[in-house]
Amino acid sequence: MANIKDIIARFSEKPGGLIEAYHALQKKYNYIPAEAIKEAAKIFGVSEAQAYGVATFYSYLSVKPRGKYIIRICESAPCHIAGADEVIKAFESELGIKTGETTPDGKFTFELTECVGQCQGSVVVTINGRPYLDVTPEKVPAILAEYS
Amino acid sequence: MIKEMRIVLRNADKIDPQNISDYIAAGGYKALEKARNMKPEDIISEVKKSNLRGRGGAGFNAGLKWSFVPQSETKYVVCNLDEGEPGTYKDRTIVEKDPHTLLEGMAICGHAIGSNKGFIYCRGEYPYIVEHLNHAIAQAKEEGVLGEFDIEVRMGGGAYVCGEETALIESIEGHRGEPRFKPPFPGVEGLWQKPTVVNNVETLANLPEIITRGAEWYSSIGSSTYPGTKVLTLSGDIVNKICIEVPTDTTIREVIYEFGGGIRGGKKLKAVQIGGTSGAFIPASMIDIPIDFDSMRNAGFTLGTGAVFVMDETRDIVDVVTRIAKFFEHESCGKCNPCREGTFRCYEIMKKINQGRASSDDLEKLQLLGRVMSKACLCGLGQAAPGPILTTLQHFRHEYERKLFLS
């Protein structure tokens, strides 16, 4: 809790710093814990409902615990026609989970996302923000092996 | 062989973007120095005369936009790097290869409107660009080239709507990224109610060369009503998936076949969607028009961000448009009813058609709904969302009809 307070306090003087604070919290915990939203509301002088509203508006912020590594696969039109559906199936079968779920060991969360701006290499997957380009179902095991 | 013309990307792959002395050695920050010796109103009139128009998609004269900014103690320059339009990666490329061109452009804008504080709003999908920019800003501060002008980078959270300028401002203020009612426009009342100029990365990155070489030089390049160059990003079924910068009188055909190397696997072109995922679908028979804003608009198309998404003859148009409808249903912020409900219903009807459960009645409803949304939605997201549906109903209606349920 002390930690949460410290992280948020770093941004208290920054106008509009609430989202920056959320990014920092998420970097540490991989999600925004409920007590952090309460604390942020106090520090930034908004209601808890407003602080929660901000945390849940942005798809990159999460109020639910997630895995250590967040795998996102782009399903926008360029990746869609390049075969994103097949790559999604490959990740699901390799990880043993469906999109939106986290592996039981808490290591991987698998999410769908919209365009990540790397369309020169569709299908695109990002793991904790790092892009992997031209991903095919065959490449999935090797990509996951990097995180074992 | 037709060639690129590089203004915004003039230093790309020629200098080390991590090293400010490379940029300075290539003539960098000289334009800012020149601008500082000019009267602010002279800079504005020079930019106005150059007819540089917004490269984010709206195509508004940049100098004119600046001229609306009233006298005020505090003003802001905001750079829109929330490049969320699917198929677009130009702003990332510009900043990755030459971050100081952007910083210099922002400082020039700052001097012109009398602002000493700039924000770059970078999308959450580009955390590495945030680091890259912070590194460049630190170097610029150390060198003292920006003078009194301060630049801060803020990171978004993966919301497409934040590319809309007032939603972007809300997000910098730490709120939900929901668009505001206009007027007042940001130029009068923007960030923290202060006058704010919001410009796209590519618009700002054009400024150093415009100041150095003058308005006359710039306005003579490319098309007469939308002069200069446009940075385009090629994706989909095209041989070269690359980022190029071409004069604005280049035709779509030249972009696809000269620069793009044609369609992959020797197939034929079926359609090209230009401007991002809200852009019109252009049939292969209509690609002999120049890419400039007005030529595209007059043909019923859009230039938008300059994303060029190519689909070959085997692609299922209805399936792609269904995917796009899902995108808008997901990205609608929910503030206004026509968009919240409209994007939901568009996706619902598109799914029905794509699954072979629809009748011709549904096509009529879809068309009516699209027309209502394009007029009634609060911001550009909802207004543009039905674009792919309406243009494919116009140019590829047979693909819809073939999927209708025949009873």
Interface residues (C-beta under 8 A of the other chain):
Chain A: P15 G16 G17 L18 I19 E20 Y22 H23 F44 G53 V54 F57 Y58 S59 Y60 L61 E75 S76 A77 P78 H80 I81 A82 T113 E114 C115 V116 G117 Q118 C119 Q120 G121 S122 T126 G129 R130
Chain B: E83 G84 E85 P86 G87 T88 Y89 R92 R123 G124 E125 Y126 P127 Y128 R154 M155 G156 G157 G158 A159 Y160 S171 I172 E173 G174 H175 R176 G177 W192 T233 L234 S235 G236 D237 K241 I242 C243 Q273 T277 A307 F309 M311 R315 V320 R323 I324 F327 H330 E331 C333
